[in-house]
Amino acid sequence: MVRDVQEEVDPPNPPGRAAPATGALVARWAVVGLGVVLALFAVVAVGGALYSSRAADGVRESGDIAERYLEAVDAMAREDAYEVAYTDDPNDRALSEFTRADRDATAALMALERVGHPSDVEVARRALGLHAVHRGRLRHLRGDGPG
């Protein structure tokens, strides 16, 4: 009776076939499972690296835009200071520094137009238009024409 029940649970092997080694079968499935886990880990790692790369590009781009804004603000502040200095005491140094600040502000705003997003481009264009008024002041300071 016990033998009949055992044969139902473990049927005899067909003739010419060896009994499967249970330990080897488990080890084989363990290796397959490990391979699947490692493959999934590699996919997640590559996906994370690509996402990180895109995020780094976005941070770099934002930094470039912020740098152009800071350069423009700095140049315009210098321009205002030298305009006041020249008005108080007309001299070649103040006029030269005013001219350099004017060029720096224009260059920074034009760079912002190139690297900025659409809203930054709009700000740069409006600022360049207003900055043209400052350029007119330079001409007026030099006596080249009306301000």
OpenMM code with the backbone's topology and positions (N, CA, C; nanometers):
from openmm import Vec3, app, unit

residues = "MET VAL ARG ASP VAL GLN GLU GLU VAL ASP PRO PRO ASN PRO PRO GLY ARG ALA ALA PRO ALA THR GLY ALA LEU VAL ALA ARG TRP ALA VAL VAL GLY LEU GLY VAL VAL LEU ALA LEU PHE ALA VAL VAL ALA VAL GLY GLY ALA LEU TYR SER SER ARG ALA ALA ASP GLY VAL ARG GLU SER GLY ASP ILE ALA GLU ARG TYR LEU GLU ALA VAL ASP ALA MET ALA ARG GLU ASP ALA TYR GLU VAL ALA TYR THR ASP ASP PRO ASN ASP ARG ALA LEU SER GLU PHE THR ARG ALA ASP ARG ASP ALA THR ALA ALA LEU MET ALA LEU GLU ARG VAL GLY HIS PRO SER ASP VAL GLU VAL ALA ARG ARG ALA LEU GLY LEU HIS ALA VAL HIS ARG GLY ARG LEU ARG HIS LEU ARG GLY ASP GLY PRO GLY".split()
positions = [
    Vec3(0.0812, -0.1178, 0.0000),
    Vec3(0.0000, 0.0000, 0.0000),
    Vec3(0.0868, 0.1260, 0.0000),
    Vec3(0.1871, 0.1273, 0.0819),
    Vec3(0.2761, 0.2411, 0.0871),
    Vec3(0.3467, 0.2553, -0.0463),
    Vec3(0.3838, 0.1428, -0.1046),
    Vec3(0.4528, 0.1484, -0.2325),
    Vec3(0.3630, 0.2041, -0.3419),
    Vec3(0.2357, 0.1721, -0.3451),
    Vec3(0.1433, 0.2251, -0.4457),
    Vec3(0.1296, 0.3777, -0.4320),
    Vec3(0.1192, 0.4259, -0.3095),
    Vec3(0.1065, 0.5685, -0.2859),
    Vec3(0.2351, 0.6393, -0.3291),
    Vec3(0.3504, 0.5768, -0.2976),
    Vec3(0.4786, 0.6358, -0.3338),
    Vec3(0.4933, 0.6433, -0.4849),
    Vec3(0.4465, 0.5419, -0.5581),
    Vec3(0.4567, 0.5436, -0.7043),
    Vec3(0.3674, 0.6505, -0.7648),
    Vec3(0.2546, 0.6819, -0.7007),
    Vec3(0.1693, 0.7891, -0.7497),
    Vec3(0.2361, 0.9248, -0.7294),
    Vec3(0.3049, 0.9412, -0.6176),
    Vec3(0.3725, 1.0668, -0.5895),
    Vec3(0.4962, 1.0787, -0.6762),
    Vec3(0.5783, 0.9761, -0.6827),
    Vec3(0.7010, 0.9721, -0.7629),
    Vec3(0.6875, 0.8609, -0.8657),
    Vec3(0.6326, 0.8915, -0.9823),
    Vec3(0.6198, 0.7849, -1.0808),
    Vec3(0.7584, 0.7368, -1.1238),
    Vec3(0.7684, 0.6120, -1.1591),
    Vec3(0.8993, 0.5589, -1.1989),
    Vec3(0.9484, 0.6266, -1.3266),
    Vec3(1.0786, 0.6319, -1.3426),
    Vec3(1.1375, 0.6916, -1.4618),
    Vec3(1.1150, 0.6042, -1.5827),
    Vec3(1.0957, 0.6667, -1.6985),
    Vec3(1.0820, 0.5852, -1.8188),
    Vec3(1.2133, 0.5107, -1.8442),
    Vec3(1.2066, 0.4013, -1.9106),
    Vec3(1.3284, 0.3234, -1.9348),
    Vec3(1.4304, 0.4055, -2.0147),
    Vec3(1.5564, 0.4013, -1.9756),
    Vec3(1.6640, 0.4682, -2.0454),
    Vec3(1.6866, 0.6121, -2.0013),
    Vec3(1.6079, 0.6588, -1.9096),
    Vec3(1.6273, 0.7954, -1.8586),
    Vec3(1.6686, 0.7904, -1.7137),
    Vec3(1.7654, 0.8752, -1.6838),
    Vec3(1.8112, 0.8814, -1.5455),
    Vec3(1.7171, 0.9713, -1.4667),
    Vec3(1.7085, 0.9467, -1.3407),
    Vec3(1.6251, 1.0299, -1.2542),
    Vec3(1.6870, 1.1694, -1.2458),
    Vec3(1.6047, 1.2733, -1.2566),
    Vec3(1.6605, 1.4083, -1.2473),
    Vec3(1.7191, 1.4313, -1.1087),
    Vec3(1.8315, 1.4941, -1.1076),
    Vec3(1.8960, 1.5264, -0.9806),
    Vec3(1.8293, 1.6521, -0.9270),
    Vec3(1.7575, 1.6391, -0.8196),
    Vec3(1.6793, 1.7488, -0.7652),
    Vec3(1.7684, 1.8668, -0.7283),
    Vec3(1.8834, 1.8449, -0.6686),
    Vec3(1.9757, 1.9508, -0.6303),
    Vec3(2.0263, 2.0266, -0.7521),
    Vec3(2.0575, 1.9575, -0.8605),
    Vec3(2.1072, 2.0214, -0.9815),
    Vec3(1.9971, 2.1046, -1.0463),
    Vec3(1.8745, 2.0565, -1.0407),
    Vec3(1.7620, 2.1302, -1.0981),
    Vec3(1.7378, 2.2603, -1.0205),
    Vec3(1.7435, 2.2532, -0.8913),
    Vec3(1.7253, 2.3723, -0.8079),
    Vec3(1.8386, 2.4722, -0.8354),
    Vec3(1.9610, 2.4221, -0.8457),
    Vec3(2.0757, 2.5099, -0.8722),
    Vec3(2.0616, 2.5767, -1.0086),
    Vec3(2.0132, 2.5009, -1.1069),
    Vec3(1.9945, 2.5569, -1.2404),
    Vec3(1.8920, 2.6695, -1.2371),
    Vec3(1.7806, 2.6492, -1.1684),
    Vec3(1.6790, 2.7536, -1.1589),
    Vec3(1.7293, 2.8737, -1.0778),
    Vec3(1.8112, 2.8474, -0.9798),
    Vec3(1.8688, 2.9572, -0.9014),
    Vec3(1.9588, 3.0443, -0.9894),
    Vec3(2.0365, 2.9804, -1.0763),
    Vec3(2.1240, 3.0549, -1.1669),
    Vec3(2.0409, 3.1352, -1.2668),
    Vec3(1.9339, 3.0750, -1.3183),
    Vec3(1.8462, 3.1456, -1.4111),
    Vec3(1.7817, 3.2652, -1.3400),
    Vec3(1.7345, 3.2444, -1.2197),
    Vec3(1.6743, 3.3534, -1.1429),
    Vec3(1.7740, 3.4652, -1.1162),
    Vec3(1.8961, 3.4285, -1.0801),
    Vec3(1.9999, 3.5285, -1.0574),
    Vec3(2.0299, 3.6059, -1.1854),
    Vec3(2.0348, 3.5365, -1.2969),
    Vec3(2.0583, 3.6024, -1.4257),
    Vec3(1.9494, 3.7021, -1.4582),
    Vec3(1.8237, 3.6654, -1.4320),
    Vec3(1.7113, 3.7563, -1.4575),
    Vec3(1.7211, 3.8800, -1.3676),
    Vec3(1.7534, 3.8585, -1.2414),
    Vec3(1.7666, 3.9709, -1.1481),
    Vec3(1.8796, 4.0630, -1.1912),
    Vec3(1.9933, 4.0086, -1.2311),
    Vec3(2.1062, 4.0899, -1.2763),
    Vec3(2.0720, 4.1664, -1.4047),
    Vec3(1.9986, 4.1028, -1.4946),
    Vec3(1.9585, 4.1704, -1.6177),
    Vec3(1.8654, 4.2881, -1.5857),
    Vec3(1.7695, 4.2670, -1.4958),
    Vec3(1.6806, 4.3755, -1.4560),
    Vec3(1.7577, 4.4883, -1.3870),
    Vec3(1.8546, 4.4517, -1.3038),
    Vec3(1.9378, 4.5519, -1.2374),
    Vec3(2.0146, 4.6338, -1.3408),
    Vec3(2.0677, 4.5692, -1.4439),
    Vec3(2.1413, 4.6403, -1.5487),
    Vec3(2.0494, 4.7366, -1.6230),
    Vec3(1.9260, 4.6938, -1.6519),
    Vec3(1.8303, 4.7808, -1.7206),
    Vec3(1.7995, 4.9032, -1.6348),
    Vec3(1.7779, 4.8845, -1.5057),
    Vec3(1.7489, 4.9960, -1.4156),
    Vec3(1.8697, 5.0886, -1.4059),
    Vec3(1.9912, 5.0321, -1.3995),
    Vec3(2.1117, 5.1143, -1.3893),
    Vec3(2.1317, 5.1991, -1.5148),
    Vec3(2.1126, 5.1397, -1.6315),
    Vec3(2.1283, 5.2145, -1.7573),
    Vec3(2.0204, 5.3221, -1.7680),
    Vec3(1.8979, 5.2896, -1.7347),
    Vec3(1.7900, 5.3886, -1.7378),
    Vec3(1.8165, 5.5034, -1.6420),
    Vec3(1.8649, 5.4720, -1.5229),
    Vec3(1.8985, 5.5759, -1.4258),
    Vec3(2.0116, 5.6638, -1.4744),
    Vec3(2.1104, 5.6049, -1.5387),
    Vec3(2.2232, 5.6830, -1.5907),
    Vec3(2.1763, 5.7778, -1.7009),
    Vec3(2.0884, 5.7299, -1.7887),
    Vec3(2.0362, 5.8166, -1.8945),
    Vec3(1.9547, 5.9307, -1.8365),
    Vec3(1.8726, 5.9021, -1.7359),
    Vec3(1.7927, 6.0058, -1.6718),
    Vec3(1.8840, 6.1070, -1.6041),
    Vec3(1.9862, 6.0587, -1.5345),
    Vec3(2.0811, 6.1472, -1.4668),
    Vec3(2.1541, 6.2354, -1.5667),
    Vec3(2.1869, 6.1799, -1.6825),
    Vec3(2.2559, 6.2571, -1.7854),
    Vec3(2.1678, 6.3703, -1.8361),
    Vec3(2.0412, 6.3404, -1.8591),
    Vec3(1.9480, 6.4443, -1.9048),
    Vec3(1.9290, 6.5509, -1.7965),
    Vec3(1.9214, 6.5086, -1.6721),
    Vec3(1.9063, 6.6038, -1.5619),
    Vec3(2.0300, 6.6929, -1.5520),
    Vec3(2.1477, 6.6337, -1.5695),
    Vec3(2.2715, 6.7121, -1.5644),
    Vec3(2.2760, 6.8138, -1.6785),
    Vec3(2.2292, 6.7736, -1.7962),
    Vec3(2.2240, 6.8678, -1.9090),
    Vec3(2.1307, 6.9848, -1.8774),
    Vec3(2.0176, 6.9555, -1.8157),
    Vec3(1.9233, 7.0609, -1.7786),
    Vec3(1.9821, 7.1570, -1.6764),
    Vec3(2.0552, 7.1027, -1.5797),
    Vec3(2.1186, 7.1876, -1.4787),
    Vec3(2.2259, 7.2748, -1.5428),
    Vec3(2.3029, 7.2155, -1.6325),
    Vec3(2.4086, 7.2908, -1.7023),
    Vec3(2.3473, 7.4042, -1.7859),
    Vec3(2.2389, 7.3745, -1.8555),
    Vec3(2.1715, 7.4758, -1.9376),
    Vec3(2.1161, 7.5886, -1.8499),
    Vec3(2.0550, 7.5530, -1.7380),
    Vec3(2.0026, 7.6546, -1.6466),
    Vec3(2.1147, 7.7409, -1.5905),
    Vec3(2.2279, 7.6783, -1.5613),
    Vec3(2.3431, 7.7536, -1.5126),
    Vec3(2.3945, 7.8520, -1.6159),
    Vec3(2.3970, 7.8090, -1.7428),
    Vec3(2.4410, 7.8989, -1.8511),
    Vec3(2.3472, 8.0191, -1.8629),
    Vec3(2.2184, 7.9947, -1.8555),
    Vec3(2.1203, 8.1035, -1.8659),
    Vec3(2.1358, 8.1993, -1.7484),
    Vec3(2.1484, 8.1446, -1.6285),
    Vec3(2.1653, 8.2299, -1.5103),
    Vec3(2.2931, 8.3129, -1.5204),
    Vec3(2.3989, 8.2519, -1.5721),
    Vec3(2.5257, 8.3240, -1.5889),
    Vec3(2.5101, 8.4425, -1.6842),
    Vec3(2.4352, 8.4242, -1.7934),
    Vec3(2.4129, 8.5356, -1.8870),
    Vec3(2.3346, 8.6486, -1.8206),
    Vec3(2.2335, 8.6133, -1.7403),
    Vec3(2.1584, 8.7155, -1.6678),
    Vec3(2.2506, 8.7931, -1.5729),
    Vec3(2.3331, 8.7196, -1.4977),
    Vec3(2.4232, 8.7855, -1.4029),
    Vec3(2.5242, 8.8754, -1.4742),
    Vec3(2.5753, 8.8294, -1.5875),
    Vec3(2.6695, 8.9121, -1.6640),
    Vec3(2.6021, 9.0412, -1.7116),
    Vec3(2.4791, 9.0303, -1.7584),
    Vec3(2.4070, 9.1483, -1.8069),
    Vec3(2.3794, 9.2456, -1.6925),
    Vec3(2.3354, 9.1941, -1.5791),
    Vec3(2.3064, 9.2806, -1.4647),
    Vec3(2.4337, 9.3505, -1.4183),
    Vec3(2.5434, 9.2766, -1.4096),
    Vec3(2.6703, 9.3350, -1.3669),
    Vec3(2.7151, 9.4451, -1.4637),
    Vec3(2.7084, 9.4163, -1.5925),
    Vec3(2.7522, 9.5151, -1.6925),
    Vec3(2.6647, 9.6402, -1.6877),
    Vec3(2.5347, 9.6223, -1.6712),
    Vec3(2.4461, 9.7393, -1.6665),
    Vec3(2.4683, 9.8211, -1.5401),
    Vec3(2.4980, 9.7545, -1.4290),
    Vec3(2.5272, 9.8278, -1.3055),
    Vec3(2.6566, 9.9088, -1.3217),
    Vec3(2.7577, 9.8489, -1.3845),
    Vec3(2.8826, 9.9226, -1.4110),
    Vec3(2.8561, 10.0397, -1.5052),
    Vec3(2.7741, 10.0152, -1.6043),
    Vec3(2.7400, 10.1198, -1.7012),
    Vec3(2.6750, 10.2394, -1.6308),
    Vec3(2.5787, 10.2109, -1.5424),
    Vec3(2.5126, 10.3187, -1.4678),
    Vec3(2.6130, 10.3939, -1.3805),
    Vec3(2.6995, 10.3197, -1.3120),
    Vec3(2.7969, 10.3842, -1.2229),
    Vec3(2.8915, 10.4751, -1.3013),
    Vec3(2.9395, 10.4284, -1.4174),
    Vec3(3.0318, 10.5119, -1.4956),
    Vec3(2.9606, 10.6277, -1.5641),
    Vec3(2.8337, 10.6097, -1.5927),
    Vec3(2.7565, 10.7215, -1.6478),
    Vec3(2.7472, 10.8330, -1.5439),
    Vec3(2.7170, 10.7966, -1.4204),
    Vec3(2.7097, 10.8950, -1.3124),
    Vec3(2.8467, 10.9585, -1.2896),
    Vec3(2.9516, 10.8734, -1.2874),
    Vec3(3.0873, 10.9256, -1.2662),
    Vec3(3.1256, 11.0241, -1.3764),
    Vec3(3.0911, 10.9924, -1.5002),
    Vec3(3.1263, 11.0808, -1.6118),
    Vec3(3.0464, 11.2104, -1.6056),
    Vec3(2.9214, 11.1988, -1.5651),
    Vec3(2.8373, 11.3186, -1.5536),
    Vec3(2.8932, 11.4124, -1.4461),
    Vec3(2.9376, 11.3535, -1.3338),
    Vec3(2.9944, 11.4344, -1.2253),
    Vec3(3.1313, 11.4921, -1.2628),
    Vec3(3.2129, 11.4117, -1.3326),
    Vec3(3.3489, 11.4543, -1.3668),
    Vec3(3.3851, 11.3955, -1.5027),
    Vec3(3.3567, 11.4681, -1.6112),
    Vec3(3.3873, 11.4138, -1.7435),
    Vec3(3.5374, 11.3857, -1.7585),
    Vec3(3.5693, 11.2575, -1.7838),
    Vec3(3.7086, 11.2200, -1.8071),
    Vec3(3.7129, 11.0984, -1.8974),
    Vec3(3.8273, 11.0765, -1.9596),
    Vec3(3.8411, 10.9680, -2.0567),
    Vec3(3.8263, 10.8298, -1.9935),
    Vec3(3.8751, 10.8131, -1.8709),
    Vec3(3.8667, 10.6811, -1.8059),
    Vec3(3.7208, 10.6407, -1.7846),
    Vec3(3.6406, 10.7301, -1.7306),
    Vec3(3.4992, 10.7000, -1.7061),
    Vec3(3.4274, 10.6706, -1.8371),
    Vec3(3.4589, 10.7469, -1.9401),
    Vec3(3.3962, 10.7250, -2.0702),
    Vec3(3.4380, 10.5899, -2.1287),
    Vec3(3.5650, 10.5560, -2.1131),
    Vec3(3.6157, 10.4275, -2.1623),
    Vec3(3.5497, 10.3101, -2.0887),
    Vec3(3.5373, 10.3218, -1.9558),
    Vec3(3.4729, 10.2158, -1.8768),
    Vec3(3.3239, 10.2061, -1.9092),
    Vec3(3.2599, 10.3185, -1.9325),
    Vec3(3.1193, 10.3182, -1.9731),
    Vec3(3.1044, 10.2425, -2.1045),
    Vec3(3.1936, 10.2699, -2.1999),
    Vec3(3.1885, 10.2043, -2.3312),
    Vec3(3.2096, 10.0536, -2.3168),
    Vec3(3.3055, 10.0142, -2.2330),
    Vec3(3.3316, 9.8711, -2.2111),
    Vec3(3.2101, 9.8033, -2.1468),
    Vec3(3.1490, 9.8675, -2.0480),
    Vec3(3.0306, 9.8118, -1.9822),
    Vec3(2.9152, 9.8000, -2.0809),
    Vec3(2.9020, 9.8980, -2.1700),
    Vec3(2.7987, 9.8938, -2.2738),
    Vec3(2.8176, 9.7712, -2.3627),
    Vec3(2.9403, 9.7491, -2.4057),
    Vec3(2.9685, 9.6315, -2.4908),
    Vec3(2.9429, 9.5009, -2.4157),
    Vec3(2.9844, 9.4959, -2.2872),
    Vec3(2.9633, 9.3745, -2.2069),
    Vec3(2.8148, 9.3449, -2.1884),
    Vec3(2.7353, 9.4492, -2.1627),
    Vec3(2.5905, 9.4297, -2.1445),
    Vec3(2.5270, 9.3802, -2.2738),
    Vec3(2.5646, 9.4405, -2.3850),
    Vec3(2.5094, 9.3978, -2.5144),
    Vec3(2.5472, 9.2535, -2.5436),
    Vec3(2.6730, 9.2184, -2.5197),
    Vec3(2.7193, 9.0803, -2.5451),
    Vec3(2.6453, 8.9808, -2.4565),
    Vec3(2.6253, 9.0138, -2.3294),
    Vec3(2.5550, 8.9229, -2.2383),
    Vec3(2.4096, 8.9039, -2.2803),
    Vec3(2.3441, 9.0115, -2.3209),
    Vec3(2.2038, 9.0006, -2.3637),
    Vec3(2.1917, 8.9228, -2.4949),
    Vec3(2.2862, 8.9420, -2.5850),
    Vec3(2.2827, 8.8656, -2.7102),
    Vec3(2.3106, 8.7174, -2.6838),
    Vec3(2.3982, 8.6883, -2.5886),
    Vec3(2.4242, 8.5487, -2.5508),
    Vec3(2.2997, 8.4870, -2.4880),
    Vec3(2.2288, 8.5649, -2.4088),
    Vec3(2.1035, 8.5168, -2.3495),
    Vec3(2.0009, 8.4852, -2.4577),
    Vec3(1.9988, 8.5653, -2.5617),
    Vec3(1.9095, 8.5372, -2.6754),
    Vec3(1.9435, 8.4024, -2.7395),
    Vec3(2.0717, 8.3697, -2.7449),
    Vec3(2.1146, 8.2436, -2.8088),
    Vec3(2.0863, 8.1217, -2.7232),
    Vec3(2.1117, 8.1285, -2.5922),
    Vec3(2.1031, 8.0090, -2.5084),
    Vec3(1.9741, 7.9980, -2.4296),
    Vec3(1.8958, 8.1062, -2.4231),
    Vec3(1.7778, 8.1075, -2.3377),
    Vec3(1.6582, 8.0349, -2.3958),
    Vec3(1.5645, 8.0093, -2.3090),
    Vec3(1.4345, 7.9556, -2.3486),
    Vec3(1.3522, 8.0709, -2.4070),
    Vec3(1.2381, 8.0432, -2.4671),
    Vec3(1.1601, 8.1499, -2.5307),
    Vec3(1.1320, 8.2699, -2.4395),
    Vec3(1.1020, 8.2464, -2.3129),
    Vec3(1.0756, 8.3594, -2.2225),
    Vec3(1.2032, 8.4397, -2.1976),
    Vec3(1.3178, 8.3712, -2.1910),
    Vec3(1.4455, 8.4411, -2.1736),
    Vec3(1.4795, 8.5231, -2.2977),
    Vec3(1.4499, 8.4679, -2.4133),
    Vec3(1.4760, 8.5385, -2.5391),
    Vec3(1.3935, 8.6670, -2.5435),
    Vec3(1.2679, 8.6592, -2.5002),
    Vec3(1.1810, 8.7776, -2.4983),
    Vec3(1.2367, 8.8832, -2.4029),
    Vec3(1.2812, 8.8412, -2.2856),
    Vec3(1.3401, 8.9353, -2.1892),
    Vec3(1.4646, 8.9996, -2.2490),
    Vec3(1.5486, 8.9190, -2.3120),
    Vec3(1.6724, 8.9715, -2.3712),
    Vec3(1.6417, 9.0726, -2.4810),
    Vec3(1.5437, 9.0442, -2.5637),
    Vec3(1.5087, 9.1374, -2.6723),
    Vec3(1.4557, 9.2696, -2.6172),
    Vec3(1.3702, 9.2616, -2.5155),
    Vec3(1.3197, 9.3846, -2.4551),
    Vec3(1.4326, 9.4627, -2.3888),
    Vec3(1.5218, 9.3918, -2.3216),
    Vec3(1.6340, 9.4588, -2.2549),
    Vec3(1.7283, 9.5220, -2.3570),
    Vec3(1.7495, 9.4548, -2.4692),
    Vec3(1.8351, 9.5136, -2.5736),
    Vec3(1.7733, 9.6422, -2.6280),
    Vec3(1.6428, 9.6443, -2.6426),
    Vec3(1.5749, 9.7661, -2.6877),
    Vec3(1.5910, 9.8785, -2.5876),
    Vec3(1.5732, 9.8467, -2.4593),
    Vec3(1.5914, 9.9488, -2.3562),
    Vec3(1.7383, 9.9901, -2.3452),
    Vec3(1.8247, 9.8955, -2.3702),
    Vec3(1.9675, 9.9248, -2.3618),
    Vec3(2.0118, 10.0176, -2.4747),
    Vec3(1.9405, 10.0168, -2.5822),
    Vec3(1.9719, 10.1089, -2.6920),
    Vec3(1.9575, 10.2538, -2.6434),
    Vec3(1.8651, 10.2765, -2.5494),
    Vec3(1.8504, 10.4094, -2.4902),
    Vec3(1.9796, 10.4463, -2.4175),
    Vec3(2.0353, 10.3500, -2.3466),
    Vec3(2.1627, 10.3736, -2.2774),
    Vec3(2.2740, 10.4049, -2.3780),
    Vec3(2.2721, 10.3346, -2.4877),
    Vec3(2.3721, 10.3595, -2.5927),
    Vec3(2.3578, 10.5021, -2.6461),
    Vec3(2.2348, 10.5484, -2.6541),
    Vec3(2.2107, 10.6871, -2.6939),
    Vec3(2.2694, 10.7844, -2.5929),
    Vec3(2.2623, 10.7467, -2.4658),
    Vec3(2.3227, 10.8311, -2.3631),
    Vec3(2.4742, 10.8398, -2.3827),
    Vec3(2.5329, 10.7279, -2.4241),
    Vec3(2.6771, 10.7277, -2.4500),
    Vec3(2.7093, 10.8278, -2.5602),
    Vec3(2.6321, 10.8268, -2.6664),
    Vec3(2.6537, 10.9222, -2.7747),
    Vec3(2.6384, 11.0668, -2.7240),
    Vec3(2.5379, 11.0866, -2.6408),
    Vec3(2.5153, 11.2187, -2.5844),
    Vec3(2.6326, 11.2610, -2.4936),
    Vec3(2.6828, 11.1666, -2.4131),
    Vec3(2.7968, 11.1972, -2.3263),
    Vec3(2.9196, 11.2368, -2.4079),
    Vec3(2.9372, 11.1708, -2.5182),
    Vec3(3.0518, 11.1998, -2.6051),
    Vec3(3.0308, 11.3280, -2.6861),
    Vec3(2.9067, 11.3690, -2.6955),
    Vec3(2.8762, 11.4840, -2.7789),
    Vec3(2.8554, 11.4440, -2.9242),
    Vec3(2.8307, 11.3105, -2.9496),
    Vec3(2.8120, 11.2605, -3.0858),
    Vec3(2.6712, 11.2801, -3.1382),
    Vec3(2.5790, 11.3117, -3.0512),
    Vec3(2.4428, 11.3276, -3.0997),
    Vec3(2.3464, 11.3351, -2.9832),
    Vec3(2.2182, 11.3423, -3.0114),
    Vec3(2.1192, 11.3536, -2.9043),
    Vec3(2.1088, 11.2234, -2.8257),
    Vec3(2.0740, 11.2315, -2.6992),
    Vec3(2.0593, 11.1152, -2.6124),
    Vec3(1.9268, 11.0616, -2.6201),
] * unit.nanometer
topology = app.Topology()
chain = topology.addChain("A")
for resn in residues:
    res = topology.addResidue(resn, chain)
    for name in ("N", "CA", "C"):
        topology.addAtom(name, app.Element.getBySymbol(name[0]), res)
